[in-house]
Each structure stands twice: as structure tokens, then as C-alpha cells.
Amino acid sequence: MAQVEKIQEEIRSLSYSEFVRLRDWIIEQDWNEWDKQIEKDITSGKLDFLIKEAKKEKKEGKLKEL
């Protein structure tokens, strides 16, 4: 049995409160990984096109106030 299947089996045996704690922890880990990836993309310049696009739309008067 693969490791993921073993973990899934263990998760099924958790009480609801234990499951909620685990779920919340996994969500937090996922957000942390997302933040790391965004930071990496910003640093590498991968998202620079968004800045250029926003500046262009501002110049053209296409941006709306939030």
C-alpha cells in the first residue's frame, strides 16, 4: 500500500474534531506553500506583466476605484 493510501486510511479513523484539526493544519500548509510560490514568482519577475498591464490600463483610464 502506498504512503498516501495509508494516510488516507488513518484519516478515515480520526474523530471529527481530530479531522478538523488536521484539515485546518493542511489548509495552513497549503497557504504557506502558495505564499512561497508567489514570492518566488515576484522575485523572478514572472509576474511583471501584471504591473505593465495595470499601468497600461491606468493610462487608458480603464481602471475602476475599489
Backbone atoms as SQL, in Angstrom:
CREATE TABLE atoms (id INTEGER PRIMARY KEY, chain TEXT, resi INTEGER, resn TEXT, atom TEXT, x REAL, y REAL, z REAL);
INSERT INTO atoms VALUES
  (1, 'A', 1, 'MET', 'N', 0.863, -1.186, 0.000),
  (2, 'A', 1, 'MET', 'CA', 0.000, 0.000, 0.000),
  (3, 'A', 1, 'MET', 'C', 0.902, 1.239, 0.000),
  (4, 'A', 2, 'ALA', 'N', 0.603, 2.183, -0.863),
  (5, 'A', 2, 'ALA', 'CA', 1.382, 3.415, -0.958),
  (6, 'A', 2, 'ALA', 'C', 1.169, 4.277, 0.273),
  (7, 'A', 3, 'GLN', 'N', 2.103, 5.168, 0.499),
  (8, 'A', 3, 'GLN', 'CA', 2.051, 6.016, 1.687),
  (9, 'A', 3, 'GLN', 'C', 0.769, 6.851, 1.745),
  (10, 'A', 4, 'VAL', 'N', 0.355, 7.408, 0.622),
  (11, 'A', 4, 'VAL', 'CA', -0.855, 8.242, 0.608),
  (12, 'A', 4, 'VAL', 'C', -2.078, 7.425, 1.017),
  (13, 'A', 5, 'GLU', 'N', -2.182, 6.219, 0.515),
  (14, 'A', 5, 'GLU', 'CA', -3.320, 5.370, 0.876),
  (15, 'A', 5, 'GLU', 'C', -3.302, 5.058, 2.374),
  (16, 'A', 6, 'LYS', 'N', -2.129, 4.839, 2.938),
  (17, 'A', 6, 'LYS', 'CA', -2.028, 4.596, 4.383),
  (18, 'A', 6, 'LYS', 'C', -2.502, 5.816, 5.165),
  (19, 'A', 7, 'ILE', 'N', -2.083, 6.989, 4.716),
  (20, 'A', 7, 'ILE', 'CA', -2.500, 8.230, 5.386),
  (21, 'A', 7, 'ILE', 'C', -4.004, 8.410, 5.264),
  (22, 'A', 8, 'GLN', 'N', -4.544, 8.140, 4.090),
  (23, 'A', 8, 'GLN', 'CA', -5.989, 8.265, 3.897),
  (24, 'A', 8, 'GLN', 'C', -6.740, 7.332, 4.845),
  (25, 'A', 9, 'GLU', 'N', -6.244, 6.142, 4.994),
  (26, 'A', 9, 'GLU', 'CA', -6.865, 5.179, 5.893),
  (27, 'A', 9, 'GLU', 'C', -6.837, 5.694, 7.333),
  (28, 'A', 10, 'GLU', 'N', -5.717, 6.244, 7.733),
  (29, 'A', 10, 'GLU', 'CA', -5.602, 6.803, 9.081),
  (30, 'A', 10, 'GLU', 'C', -6.555, 7.988, 9.271),
  (31, 'A', 11, 'ILE', 'N', -6.673, 8.812, 8.261),
  (32, 'A', 11, 'ILE', 'CA', -7.566, 9.972, 8.341),
  (33, 'A', 11, 'ILE', 'C', -9.007, 9.522, 8.542),
  (34, 'A', 12, 'ARG', 'N', -9.404, 8.477, 7.851),
  (35, 'A', 12, 'ARG', 'CA', -10.771, 7.960, 7.999),
  (36, 'A', 12, 'ARG', 'C', -11.065, 7.498, 9.425),
  (37, 'A', 13, 'SER', 'N', -10.033, 7.142, 10.156),
  (38, 'A', 13, 'SER', 'CA', -10.244, 6.649, 11.522),
  (39, 'A', 13, 'SER', 'C', -10.263, 7.767, 12.562),
  (40, 'A', 14, 'LEU', 'N', -10.003, 9.009, 12.141),
  (41, 'A', 14, 'LEU', 'CA', -9.983, 10.129, 13.084),
  (42, 'A', 14, 'LEU', 'C', -11.394, 10.492, 13.552),
  (43, 'A', 15, 'SER', 'N', -11.464, 11.017, 14.757),
  (44, 'A', 15, 'SER', 'CA', -12.732, 11.595, 15.210),
  (45, 'A', 15, 'SER', 'C', -12.958, 12.881, 14.420),
  (46, 'A', 16, 'TYR', 'N', -14.157, 13.403, 14.479),
  (47, 'A', 16, 'TYR', 'CA', -14.445, 14.615, 13.720),
  (48, 'A', 16, 'TYR', 'C', -13.565, 15.770, 14.180),
  (49, 'A', 17, 'SER', 'N', -13.390, 15.939, 15.484),
  (50, 'A', 17, 'SER', 'CA', -12.571, 17.051, 15.981),
  (51, 'A', 17, 'SER', 'C', -11.111, 16.890, 15.558),
  (52, 'A', 18, 'GLU', 'N', -10.609, 15.672, 15.545),
  (53, 'A', 18, 'GLU', 'CA', -9.242, 15.433, 15.072),
  (54, 'A', 18, 'GLU', 'C', -9.132, 15.734, 13.572),
  (55, 'A', 19, 'PHE', 'N', -10.165, 15.338, 12.848),
  (56, 'A', 19, 'PHE', 'CA', -10.184, 15.603, 11.408),
  (57, 'A', 19, 'PHE', 'C', -10.165, 17.106, 11.137),
  (58, 'A', 20, 'VAL', 'N', -10.941, 17.870, 11.894),
  (59, 'A', 20, 'VAL', 'CA', -10.992, 19.322, 11.717),
  (60, 'A', 20, 'VAL', 'C', -9.622, 19.935, 11.987),
  (61, 'A', 21, 'ARG', 'N', -8.957, 19.493, 13.043),
  (62, 'A', 21, 'ARG', 'CA', -7.614, 19.993, 13.347),
  (63, 'A', 21, 'ARG', 'C', -6.653, 19.694, 12.202),
  (64, 'A', 22, 'LEU', 'N', -6.708, 18.483, 11.690),
  (65, 'A', 22, 'LEU', 'CA', -5.836, 18.088, 10.584),
  (66, 'A', 22, 'LEU', 'C', -6.154, 18.903, 9.337),
  (67, 'A', 23, 'ARG', 'N', -7.426, 19.032, 9.024),
  (68, 'A', 23, 'ARG', 'CA', -7.855, 19.803, 7.851),
  (69, 'A', 23, 'ARG', 'C', -7.346, 21.237, 7.935),
  (70, 'A', 24, 'ASP', 'N', -7.508, 21.856, 9.104),
  (71, 'A', 24, 'ASP', 'CA', -7.054, 23.233, 9.279),
  (72, 'A', 24, 'ASP', 'C', -5.541, 23.339, 9.131),
  (73, 'A', 25, 'TRP', 'N', -4.825, 22.352, 9.626),
  (74, 'A', 25, 'TRP', 'CA', -3.365, 22.342, 9.504),
  (75, 'A', 25, 'TRP', 'C', -2.961, 22.206, 8.035),
  (76, 'A', 26, 'ILE', 'N', -3.628, 21.322, 7.308),
  (77, 'A', 26, 'ILE', 'CA', -3.311, 21.126, 5.892),
  (78, 'A', 26, 'ILE', 'C', -3.606, 22.397, 5.100),
  (79, 'A', 27, 'ILE', 'N', -4.704, 23.042, 5.383),
  (80, 'A', 27, 'ILE', 'CA', -5.038, 24.295, 4.698),
  (81, 'A', 27, 'ILE', 'C', -3.965, 25.342, 4.966),
  (82, 'A', 28, 'GLU', 'N', -3.529, 25.444, 6.211),
  (83, 'A', 28, 'GLU', 'CA', -2.474, 26.403, 6.560),
  (84, 'A', 28, 'GLU', 'C', -1.174, 26.084, 5.818),
  (85, 'A', 29, 'GLN', 'N', -0.832, 24.810, 5.728),
  (86, 'A', 29, 'GLN', 'CA', 0.373, 24.405, 4.992),
  (87, 'A', 29, 'GLN', 'C', 0.243, 24.767, 3.518),
  (88, 'A', 30, 'ASP', 'N', -0.935, 24.553, 2.967),
  (89, 'A', 30, 'ASP', 'CA', -1.172, 24.870, 1.567),
  (90, 'A', 30, 'ASP', 'C', -1.006, 26.365, 1.317),
  (91, 'A', 31, 'TRP', 'N', -1.556, 27.210, 2.179),
  (92, 'A', 31, 'TRP', 'CA', -1.412, 28.663, 2.040),
  (93, 'A', 31, 'TRP', 'C', 0.044, 29.080, 2.160),
  (94, 'A', 32, 'ASN', 'N', 0.792, 28.444, 3.068),
  (95, 'A', 32, 'ASN', 'CA', 2.210, 28.765, 3.217),
  (96, 'A', 32, 'ASN', 'C', 2.977, 28.442, 1.940),
  (97, 'A', 33, 'GLU', 'N', 2.667, 27.312, 1.328),
  (98, 'A', 33, 'GLU', 'CA', 3.315, 26.950, 0.068),
  (99, 'A', 33, 'GLU', 'C', 2.934, 27.921, -1.050),
  (100, 'A', 34, 'TRP', 'N', 1.679, 28.334, -1.066),
  (101, 'A', 34, 'TRP', 'CA', 1.207, 29.310, -2.051),
  (102, 'A', 34, 'TRP', 'C', 1.988, 30.619, -1.894),
  (103, 'A', 35, 'ASP', 'N', 2.122, 31.081, -0.643),
  (104, 'A', 35, 'ASP', 'CA', 2.861, 32.312, -0.374),
  (105, 'A', 35, 'ASP', 'C', 4.306, 32.205, -0.854),
  (106, 'A', 36, 'LYS', 'N', 4.942, 31.066, -0.597),
  (107, 'A', 36, 'LYS', 'CA', 6.327, 30.869, -1.045),
  (108, 'A', 36, 'LYS', 'C', 6.415, 30.929, -2.567),
  (109, 'A', 37, 'GLN', 'N', 5.459, 30.315, -3.257),
  (110, 'A', 37, 'GLN', 'CA', 5.470, 30.309, -4.718),
  (111, 'A', 37, 'GLN', 'C', 5.251, 31.709, -5.273),
  (112, 'A', 38, 'ILE', 'N', 4.321, 32.451, -4.689),
  (113, 'A', 38, 'ILE', 'CA', 4.065, 33.825, -5.140),
  (114, 'A', 38, 'ILE', 'C', 5.322, 34.671, -4.949),
  (115, 'A', 39, 'GLU', 'N', 5.968, 34.548, -3.790),
  (116, 'A', 39, 'GLU', 'CA', 7.181, 35.296, -3.519),
  (117, 'A', 39, 'GLU', 'C', 8.271, 34.950, -4.541),
  (118, 'A', 40, 'LYS', 'N', 8.396, 33.672, -4.852),
  (119, 'A', 40, 'LYS', 'CA', 9.375, 33.218, -5.847),
  (120, 'A', 40, 'LYS', 'C', 9.055, 33.817, -7.221),
  (121, 'A', 41, 'ASP', 'N', 7.777, 33.803, -7.590),
  (122, 'A', 41, 'ASP', 'CA', 7.361, 34.347, -8.884),
  (123, 'A', 41, 'ASP', 'C', 7.594, 35.852, -8.956),
  (124, 'A', 42, 'ILE', 'N', 7.358, 36.557, -7.857),
  (125, 'A', 42, 'ILE', 'CA', 7.589, 38.008, -7.816),
  (126, 'A', 42, 'ILE', 'C', 9.076, 38.294, -7.974),
  (127, 'A', 43, 'THR', 'N', 9.888, 37.586, -7.202),
  (128, 'A', 43, 'THR', 'CA', 11.336, 37.799, -7.230),
  (129, 'A', 43, 'THR', 'C', 11.921, 37.502, -8.603),
  (130, 'A', 44, 'SER', 'N', 11.413, 36.488, -9.262),
  (131, 'A', 44, 'SER', 'CA', 11.947, 36.100, -10.572),
  (132, 'A', 44, 'SER', 'C', 11.451, 36.992, -11.700),
  (133, 'A', 45, 'GLY', 'N', 10.471, 37.853, -11.402),
  (134, 'A', 45, 'GLY', 'CA', 9.926, 38.725, -12.442),
  (135, 'A', 45, 'GLY', 'C', 8.806, 38.092, -13.238),
  (136, 'A', 46, 'LYS', 'N', 8.407, 36.901, -12.845),
  (137, 'A', 46, 'LYS', 'CA', 7.378, 36.168, -13.585),
  (138, 'A', 46, 'LYS', 'C', 6.038, 36.909, -13.628),
  (139, 'A', 47, 'LEU', 'N', 5.798, 37.785, -12.635),
  (140, 'A', 47, 'LEU', 'CA', 4.519, 38.498, -12.568),
  (141, 'A', 47, 'LEU', 'C', 4.609, 39.946, -13.025),
  (142, 'A', 48, 'ASP', 'N', 5.760, 40.339, -13.566),
  (143, 'A', 48, 'ASP', 'CA', 5.946, 41.722, -14.011),
  (144, 'A', 48, 'ASP', 'C', 4.918, 42.136, -15.059),
  (145, 'A', 49, 'PHE', 'N', 4.460, 41.174, -15.835),
  (146, 'A', 49, 'PHE', 'CA', 3.465, 41.503, -16.867),
  (147, 'A', 49, 'PHE', 'C', 2.191, 42.086, -16.250),
  (148, 'A', 50, 'LEU', 'N', 1.883, 41.709, -15.008),
  (149, 'A', 50, 'LEU', 'CA', 0.691, 42.250, -14.346),
  (150, 'A', 50, 'LEU', 'C', 0.853, 43.745, -14.052),
  (151, 'A', 51, 'ILE', 'N', 2.048, 44.136, -13.646),
  (152, 'A', 51, 'ILE', 'CA', 2.321, 45.553, -13.383),
  (153, 'A', 51, 'ILE', 'C', 2.202, 46.345, -14.681),
  (154, 'A', 52, 'LYS', 'N', 2.807, 45.830, -15.736),
  (155, 'A', 52, 'LYS', 'CA', 2.739, 46.508, -17.036),
  (156, 'A', 52, 'LYS', 'C', 1.297, 46.647, -17.506),
  (157, 'A', 53, 'GLU', 'N', 0.534, 45.584, -17.337),
  (158, 'A', 53, 'GLU', 'CA', -0.867, 45.605, -17.763),
  (159, 'A', 53, 'GLU', 'C', -1.668, 46.624, -16.957),
  (160, 'A', 54, 'ALA', 'N', -1.437, 46.679, -15.659),
  (161, 'A', 54, 'ALA', 'CA', -2.156, 47.634, -14.806),
  (162, 'A', 54, 'ALA', 'C', -1.788, 49.068, -15.155),
  (163, 'A', 55, 'LYS', 'N', -0.508, 49.320, -15.397),
  (164, 'A', 55, 'LYS', 'CA', -0.077, 50.673, -15.766),
  (165, 'A', 55, 'LYS', 'C', -0.696, 51.092, -17.100),
  (166, 'A', 56, 'LYS', 'N', -0.755, 50.161, -18.046),
  (167, 'A', 56, 'LYS', 'CA', -1.344, 50.451, -19.355),
  (168, 'A', 56, 'LYS', 'C', -2.828, 50.787, -19.204),
  (169, 'A', 57, 'GLU', 'N', -3.540, 49.980, -18.421),
  (170, 'A', 57, 'GLU', 'CA', -4.976, 50.223, -18.240),
  (171, 'A', 57, 'GLU', 'C', -5.229, 51.515, -17.473),
  (172, 'A', 58, 'LYS', 'N', -4.341, 51.845, -16.545),
  (173, 'A', 58, 'LYS', 'CA', -4.489, 53.114, -15.817),
  (174, 'A', 58, 'LYS', 'C', -4.313, 54.275, -16.784),
  (175, 'A', 59, 'LYS', 'N', -3.291, 54.179, -17.624),
  (176, 'A', 59, 'LYS', 'CA', -3.032, 55.233, -18.611),
  (177, 'A', 59, 'LYS', 'C', -4.217, 55.399, -19.552),
  (178, 'A', 60, 'GLU', 'N', -4.871, 54.294, -19.889),
  (179, 'A', 60, 'GLU', 'CA', -6.025, 54.331, -20.798),
  (180, 'A', 60, 'GLU', 'C', -7.330, 54.661, -20.074),
  (181, 'A', 61, 'GLY', 'N', -7.268, 54.843, -18.756),
  (182, 'A', 61, 'GLY', 'CA', -8.454, 55.184, -17.987),
  (183, 'A', 61, 'GLY', 'C', -9.431, 54.031, -17.812),
  (184, 'A', 62, 'LYS', 'N', -8.928, 52.803, -17.856),
  (185, 'A', 62, 'LYS', 'CA', -9.784, 51.632, -17.744),
  (186, 'A', 62, 'LYS', 'C', -9.881, 51.064, -16.327),
  (187, 'A', 63, 'LEU', 'N', -9.125, 51.613, -15.404),
  (188, 'A', 63, 'LEU', 'CA', -9.157, 51.102, -14.031),
  (189, 'A', 63, 'LEU', 'C', -10.318, 51.706, -13.260),
  (190, 'A', 64, 'LYS', 'N', -10.905, 50.913, -12.373),
  (191, 'A', 64, 'LYS', 'CA', -12.003, 51.391, -11.542),
  (192, 'A', 64, 'LYS', 'C', -11.513, 51.490, -10.102),
  (193, 'A', 65, 'GLU', 'N', -11.995, 52.479, -9.386),
  (194, 'A', 65, 'GLU', 'CA', -11.666, 52.624, -7.962),
  (195, 'A', 65, 'GLU', 'C', -12.337, 51.511, -7.177),
  (196, 'A', 66, 'LEU', 'N', -11.630, 50.988, -6.204),
  (197, 'A', 66, 'LEU', 'CA', -12.203, 49.938, -5.351),
  (198, 'A', 66, 'LEU', 'C', -12.902, 50.531, -4.163);
